[in-house]
Amino acid sequence: MVRRGERVLSIRGRGSALVVLALVTALAPAAWAATTERQPLPWNTFGEASADVVSVEQVTCPKTPDEPVLKARLIHDREQYIYLAKDRRWLVWRVPSGRPNDATPGYVWFGNHGPADDVLRVVSAMPYDDAQKYFRGPCGWIDPDMI
């Protein structure tokens, strides 16, 4: 009987180990995202960012073609950024450089701003590839009904 009990404990031990392994595997990406250091946005205010603007245009999102979105291209420290804004929501995308010896990865900052100030408030920031998993294209963030 002791052997049989030991065998049951052994099976339970393996089962518990598999459950723990499954939990660690499932939670690892979320833990990585939570502990990954957020890169700082190059500007603190819209006024600072406007000094780096090289072009501005209005574009539309597919689901809201009658609501224009402000799109600006900025150059800061030889890196290109795209800024999109609508209704106090904005995103800034650092475009990957494409230079073979200095490949800057894509990165996205999501934010909003209050009615009374010029501050760029970052709500979330992540590498571009991770952002694509949550928001398919920029309209997924700046159109509130698409979140």
C-alpha positions as CSV (number, residue, x, y, z in Angstrom):
1,M,0.0,0.0,0.0
2,V,2.8,2.4,0.7
3,R,4.1,2.0,-2.8
4,R,0.7,2.6,-4.3
5,G,0.4,5.8,-2.2
6,E,3.8,6.9,-3.3
7,R,2.8,6.4,-6.9
8,V,-0.3,8.5,-6.5
9,L,1.8,11.3,-4.9
10,S,4.3,11.0,-7.8
11,I,1.5,11.4,-10.4
12,R,0.0,14.3,-8.4
13,G,3.5,15.9,-8.3
14,R,3.8,15.7,-12.1
15,G,0.4,17.0,-12.6
16,S,1.1,20.0,-10.3
17,A,4.3,20.7,-12.1
18,L,2.5,20.7,-15.5
19,V,-0.1,23.1,-14.2
20,V,2.6,25.4,-12.8
21,L,4.5,25.2,-16.1
22,A,1.4,26.0,-18.1
23,L,0.7,29.0,-15.9
24,V,4.2,30.3,-16.2
25,T,4.1,29.9,-20.0
26,A,0.7,31.6,-20.3
27,L,1.7,34.5,-18.0
28,A,5.2,35.1,-19.2
29,P,4.3,37.5,-22.1
30,A,2.2,39.6,-19.8
31,A,4.9,39.8,-17.2
32,W,7.5,40.7,-19.8
33,A,5.3,43.5,-21.1
34,A,4.7,44.8,-17.6
35,T,8.4,44.8,-16.8
36,T,9.8,46.0,-20.1
37,E,11.2,49.5,-19.6
38,R,9.1,52.1,-21.5
39,Q,11.1,54.3,-23.8
40,P,10.7,58.0,-23.2
41,L,8.8,60.1,-25.8
42,P,11.3,62.6,-27.3
43,W,9.0,65.6,-26.4
44,N,7.1,66.7,-23.3
45,T,4.7,69.1,-25.0
46,F,3.1,69.7,-28.3
47,G,5.0,72.9,-28.6
48,E,8.3,71.0,-28.4
49,A,7.2,68.5,-30.9
50,S,6.0,71.1,-33.4
51,A,9.6,72.4,-33.8
52,D,10.4,69.0,-35.4
53,V,7.4,68.9,-37.8
54,V,8.4,68.6,-41.5
55,S,4.9,67.9,-43.0
56,V,1.3,68.0,-42.0
57,E,-1.9,66.7,-43.7
58,Q,-5.3,65.5,-42.9
59,V,-6.2,61.8,-43.4
60,T,-9.2,59.7,-42.6
61,C,-9.8,56.3,-40.9
62,P,-11.8,53.7,-42.8
63,K,-14.7,53.5,-40.4
64,T,-15.0,57.3,-39.9
65,P,-14.3,58.8,-43.2
66,D,-16.1,62.1,-42.3
67,E,-13.9,62.7,-39.3
68,P,-10.4,64.0,-40.3
69,V,-7.3,62.9,-38.5
70,L,-4.3,65.2,-38.2
71,K,-1.1,63.5,-39.5
72,A,2.3,65.0,-39.1
73,R,5.8,63.7,-40.0
74,L,8.5,64.7,-37.6
75,I,12.3,64.4,-37.6
76,H,14.1,64.3,-34.3
77,D,17.7,63.4,-33.9
78,R,17.8,61.9,-37.4
79,E,14.8,59.6,-36.6
80,Q,11.4,59.8,-38.3
81,Y,8.2,59.9,-36.3
82,I,4.6,59.9,-37.4
83,Y,2.0,61.7,-35.2
84,L,-1.7,61.1,-35.6
85,A,-4.3,62.9,-33.5
86,K,-8.1,63.1,-33.2
87,D,-10.4,64.2,-30.4
88,R,-7.7,64.5,-27.7
89,R,-6.3,61.1,-28.5
90,W,-2.9,60.8,-30.3
91,L,-0.2,58.3,-31.1
92,V,3.4,58.7,-32.1
93,W,5.1,56.0,-34.1
94,R,8.9,55.9,-34.4
95,V,9.4,54.6,-37.9
96,P,12.1,51.9,-38.1
97,S,15.2,53.5,-39.7
98,G,16.1,51.0,-42.4
99,R,19.7,52.0,-42.2
100,P,21.7,48.7,-42.1
101,N,24.3,49.8,-39.5
102,D,21.8,51.8,-37.3
103,A,18.5,49.9,-37.4
104,T,16.2,51.7,-35.0
105,P,13.3,49.5,-34.1
106,G,9.7,50.8,-34.5
107,Y,8.1,52.0,-31.3
108,V,4.6,53.5,-30.5
109,W,3.4,55.8,-27.8
110,F,-0.3,56.1,-27.2
111,G,-1.7,59.2,-25.4
112,N,-4.2,61.8,-24.7
113,H,-4.3,65.4,-23.6
114,G,-6.5,67.6,-21.5
115,P,-8.3,70.7,-22.8
116,A,-6.3,73.2,-20.9
117,D,-2.6,72.4,-21.5
118,D,0.0,71.4,-24.1
119,V,1.4,68.3,-22.3
120,L,1.9,65.0,-24.2
121,R,0.5,62.5,-21.7
122,V,1.6,58.9,-22.5
123,V,-1.0,56.3,-21.6
124,S,0.9,53.3,-23.0
125,A,4.0,52.7,-25.0
126,M,5.4,49.6,-26.6
127,P,7.5,48.2,-29.5
128,Y,5.6,48.5,-32.8
129,D,5.3,44.7,-33.3
130,D,3.6,44.4,-29.9
131,A,1.3,47.3,-30.6
132,Q,0.1,45.6,-33.8
133,K,-1.2,42.7,-31.7
134,Y,-3.5,45.1,-29.7
135,F,-4.4,47.8,-32.2
136,R,-4.6,46.9,-35.9
137,G,-3.5,50.1,-37.4
138,P,-3.5,53.6,-35.9
139,C,-7.3,54.1,-36.2
140,G,-7.7,51.4,-33.5
141,W,-6.4,53.8,-31.0
142,I,-7.5,57.2,-32.1
143,D,-11.1,56.2,-32.9
144,P,-12.7,55.7,-29.4
145,D,-15.4,53.4,-30.8
146,M,-12.7,51.0,-32.2
147,I,-11.0,50.3,-28.9
